[in-house]
Amino acid sequence: MNPDEPEMADPVDGSRWVRMERRLDASAERVFRAWSNPEELARWLPERVEGGLAVSARTELLWAGARVWWDVLDIHPSDTFVFRRPWGPDDRLVTTVRITVERVGYGSRIQLEDGPFPIGEPDGMDAWAAAIETWAVALTMLKAHLDHSVDVRWRR
């Protein structure tokens, strides 16, 4: 997998997945904490987090004018964080996101997988495209925050 480009599988059922990988200078523990700890998550992705990021918990991520829920499905401390999240204007399409972090040398590798996106259904293709853009930007913001101590979130 080219770490700079999303991998887009073409399964028989016509669904699509978003798969991305990034290398970071930050430790695997710090990268995992950035996803799994509400206070750390709010430092680089949303403006605010409501709720805890615990298994079976619903957490709300808030931005100015936007609100997205995450249902945490599974956490393996220090390496895997799995949650469901909605896409589209009415939240009908819900996908499963798997974040995997591993130690590589003095830094880490993060792999993100999101799907399936049923592109044959209404709004499926738009949601898939939005996910590619959303996760590419999110991983860039994460790297900027962890490796360079820079907050590159948009401000209104």
Legacy VTK file of the C-alpha trace (Angstrom):
# vtk DataFile Version 3.0
C-alpha trace
ASCII
DATASET POLYDATA
POINTS 156 float
0.000 0.000 0.000
1.322 3.445 -0.916
1.142 5.354 2.396
0.264 8.619 0.655
-2.737 7.366 -1.288
-5.967 5.729 -0.120
-6.413 2.116 -1.122
-9.817 1.523 -2.660
-10.759 -2.128 -2.855
-13.148 -3.360 -5.524
-14.969 -6.307 -3.923
-17.529 -8.406 -5.750
-20.472 -6.842 -3.877
-19.718 -3.364 -5.256
-18.861 -1.833 -1.883
-15.755 0.255 -1.350
-13.394 0.748 1.566
-11.056 3.565 2.469
-7.635 2.361 3.596
-4.839 4.770 4.483
-1.488 4.454 6.176
0.870 7.057 7.610
4.253 6.970 9.343
4.677 9.267 12.318
7.654 10.276 14.423
5.496 10.068 17.561
5.486 6.885 19.624
2.766 4.304 19.033
1.490 4.921 22.565
1.117 8.647 21.928
-0.642 8.064 18.590
-3.060 5.599 20.162
-3.810 8.016 23.008
-4.537 10.779 20.456
-7.429 8.651 19.120
-8.678 6.980 22.303
-8.544 9.784 24.887
-11.268 12.488 24.588
-8.991 15.304 25.797
-6.231 14.322 23.377
-8.688 13.882 20.479
-10.015 17.422 21.044
-6.480 18.802 20.651
-6.265 17.868 16.961
-9.620 16.807 15.435
-12.888 18.276 16.780
-13.290 21.460 18.749
-14.914 19.530 21.576
-15.703 15.944 22.588
-18.786 15.050 24.607
-18.741 11.669 26.297
-16.060 9.094 26.911
-14.388 6.961 24.291
-15.208 3.655 25.990
-16.529 0.435 24.480
-20.319 0.591 24.006
-20.319 4.351 24.579
-21.640 6.960 22.159
-19.363 9.957 21.875
-20.197 13.233 20.132
-17.502 15.144 18.252
-18.394 18.815 17.841
-17.224 21.482 15.434
-18.795 24.874 14.688
-21.945 23.890 12.798
-21.266 20.137 12.792
-21.821 17.231 15.140
-20.758 13.609 14.477
-21.304 10.628 16.747
-18.933 7.712 17.225
-20.008 4.408 18.799
-16.885 2.715 20.155
-16.961 -1.014 19.390
-13.571 -2.282 20.497
-10.334 -1.095 22.063
-7.127 -3.085 22.383
-4.914 -0.870 24.507
-1.989 0.640 22.631
-2.803 -0.741 19.186
-6.446 -0.935 17.993
-9.417 1.438 18.228
-12.666 0.520 16.411
-15.786 2.656 16.121
-18.857 3.205 13.965
-19.728 6.599 12.518
-22.385 8.009 10.173
-21.943 9.554 6.724
-24.304 11.627 4.635
-26.866 14.286 5.376
-29.258 12.030 7.298
-26.778 9.640 8.993
-28.341 6.627 7.209
-25.022 5.223 6.056
-22.945 3.971 8.985
-19.478 2.505 8.527
-16.936 0.863 10.788
-13.579 2.560 11.253
-10.567 0.580 12.452
-7.472 2.444 13.624
-4.391 0.266 14.083
-1.145 1.625 15.482
2.186 -0.169 15.599
5.683 0.731 16.674
8.093 1.174 13.758
11.678 2.085 14.626
11.576 5.144 16.872
8.146 6.174 15.577
4.934 4.490 14.546
2.692 3.481 11.670
-1.023 4.168 11.708
-3.433 2.305 9.472
-6.997 3.479 9.015
-9.732 1.374 7.418
-13.300 2.641 6.936
-16.222 0.921 5.244
-18.007 -0.658 3.651
-19.454 2.068 1.419
-22.239 0.644 -0.792
-21.618 2.777 -3.880
-24.649 1.338 -5.651
-27.013 2.790 -3.044
-28.189 6.418 -2.836
-25.484 8.652 -1.353
-23.019 5.721 -1.163
-20.575 7.159 -3.694
-20.754 10.643 -2.136
-20.128 9.210 1.333
-17.137 7.220 0.062
-15.642 10.343 -1.538
-16.302 12.369 1.625
-14.590 9.687 3.722
-11.466 9.764 1.531
-11.229 13.529 1.943
-12.138 13.506 5.654
-9.606 10.867 6.646
-6.792 12.313 4.505
-7.265 15.671 6.232
-7.624 14.052 9.675
-4.383 12.099 9.316
-2.609 15.269 8.172
-3.916 17.125 11.244
-2.821 14.241 13.485
0.704 14.243 12.050
0.957 18.038 12.349
-0.177 17.878 15.976
1.952 14.939 17.123
5.120 15.357 15.056
5.301 19.143 14.744
3.160 20.536 17.628
1.121 22.519 15.112
-2.677 22.877 15.111
-3.783 23.022 11.458
-7.529 22.805 12.082
-9.703 25.303 10.250
-10.869 28.220 12.336
-14.033 30.207 11.685
LINES 1 157
156 0 1 2 3 4 5 6 7 8 9 10 11 12 13 14 15 16 17 18 19 20 21 22 23 24 25 26 27 28 29 30 31 32 33 34 35 36 37 38 39 40 41 42 43 44 45 46 47 48 49 50 51 52 53 54 55 56 57 58 59 60 61 62 63 64 65 66 67 68 69 70 71 72 73 74 75 76 77 78 79 80 81 82 83 84 85 86 87 88 89 90 91 92 93 94 95 96 97 98 99 100 101 102 103 104 105 106 107 108 109 110 111 112 113 114 115 116 117 118 119 120 121 122 123 124 125 126 127 128 129 130 131 132 133 134 135 136 137 138 139 140 141 142 143 144 145 146 147 148 149 150 151 152 153 154 155
